[in-house]
Amino acid sequence: MLFELDDQTVREHPGGEMVKFAGGAPPSQHEFIRQRIGGELARMRSGVDSLGEPQQRGNVTFVHWPADAALRKAVRLLIGRDGIRAYNLGRFRPSGEIHYWTSYYYFLRRILERAGFSTPRRVGPADSNIPGCSNYHLDTELAGNVYKLDSLYMEATRP
């Protein structure tokens, strides 16, 4: 589990080292890995992100429109292979896949209480006091499968 946490904070490409780990794991460990990372395992293996966009592992590309492809070529010509690696990393890090902070229940509960919230509690990805929350599929797939099984979900109220 420490590997998961570290990988989520330091990865430099989609899926990080978890892609290699999951890909090289013996079949006897596949179920355990699936239980830990949920639908992410299938996405890692298929090479698509959570929105169904193609991923390129190792040397990240974010070619979602022609202007970006042209910009990447210009950057590569101007500053070379190391420059394009830095450019890719600069584009990837704020993409939403990186966890800049890892937390756990006890620590997060204390933060919420110090911020003035009451009754902080651990909840499931589709659980909430907000009516109809599960209909939004914020952390579950449409079929109801949990998107990321290793996430921590908490809810608190402000008096």
Secondary structure as the mmCIF struct_conf table of DSSP 4:
data_model
#
loop_
_struct_conf.conf_type_id
_struct_conf.id
_struct_conf.beg_label_comp_id
_struct_conf.beg_label_asym_id
_struct_conf.beg_label_seq_id
_struct_conf.end_label_comp_id
_struct_conf.end_label_asym_id
_struct_conf.end_label_seq_id
HELX_RH_AL_P HELX_RH_AL_P1 LEU A 2 VAL A 10
BEND BEND1 HIS A 13 HIS A 13
TURN_TY1_P TURN_TY1_P1 PRO A 14 GLY A 15
HELX_RH_AL_P HELX_RH_AL_P2 GLY A 16 GLY A 24
BEND BEND2 ALA A 25 ALA A 25
HELX_RH_AL_P HELX_RH_AL_P3 PRO A 27 ILE A 37
TURN_TY1_P TURN_TY1_P2 GLY A 38 GLY A 39
HELX_RH_AL_P HELX_RH_AL_P4 GLU A 40 SER A 46
TURN_TY1_P TURN_TY1_P3 GLY A 47 GLY A 47
STRN STRN1 VAL A 48 VAL A 48
TURN_TY1_P TURN_TY1_P4 SER A 50 LEU A 51
BEND BEND3 GLY A 52 GLY A 52
STRN STRN2 PRO A 54 PRO A 54
BEND BEND4 ARG A 57 ASN A 59
BEND BEND5 HIS A 64 TRP A 65
HELX_RH_AL_P HELX_RH_AL_P5 PRO A 66 PHE A 92
HELX_RH_3T_P HELX_RH_3T_P1 ARG A 93 SER A 95
BEND BEND6 GLY A 96 GLY A 96
BEND BEND7 TYR A 100 TYR A 100
HELX_RH_AL_P HELX_RH_AL_P6 TYR A 105 ARG A 114
TURN_TY1_P TURN_TY1_P5 ALA A 115 GLY A 116
STRN STRN3 SER A 118 ARG A 122
TURN_TY1_P TURN_TY1_P6 PRO A 125 ALA A 126
BEND BEND8 ASN A 129 ILE A 130
TURN_TY1_P TURN_TY1_P7 PRO A 131 GLY A 132
HELX_RH_3T_P HELX_RH_3T_P2 CYS A 133 TYR A 136
BEND BEND9 LEU A 138 ASP A 139
STRN STRN4 THR A 140 THR A 140
TURN_TY1_P TURN_TY1_P8 LEU A 142 ALA A 143
BEND BEND10 GLY A 144 GLY A 144
STRN STRN5 VAL A 146 VAL A 146
BEND BEND11 TYR A 147 TYR A 147
TURN_TY1_P TURN_TY1_P9 LEU A 149 ASP A 150
STRN STRN6 MET A 154 THR A 157
#
